[in-house]
């Protein structure tokens, strides 16, 4: 994060998440979630749900988990769920809640 002279906070242009293991340790479960509404999502829910009172910011885990580690997109909430997977790298815009 960086603050300009006008007290405006600027987030990083991108974020990265890497799931790397040495092959001996198996990664079991877990997921990376990001909301595509960006700053509008923060305006509604606040950071970690402080405005809406919902610490999950409207996120609901997909009712079904795919066995092939594919991405799930919830059209109505704009949440994207990406299961953790061996050697998976995720890059997204820095202003997206995750």
C-alpha positions, 0 to 999 in steps of 0.5 A: 500500500502507498499513500499519496500526498493527498492522503489517498491510499493506493493498493498494489496493481496486482496480487499473487498467490502461489501454491508450491510444495516439494512433492513430499507433502500433499496439499489437502483442501483449501481455496482462494476466493476473490470478489470481482466487484473490487472497491464496490464490494468494500463500499458495501461490506467494508474490510472484513465485513465491518460495515455489513456485519458479515465477516465473510463479505457475502461469500458462500462456499460452492455447494459442490466441489469439483474433483478436477480443481476447476474454478467456480464463479458465482454470477450473483455475488461475483465471488470466484473460488479457486481450489488450492492445487499443487504448483498453481499460481494465481495473479489478480488485480490488487484492488480485488477483495480476497 
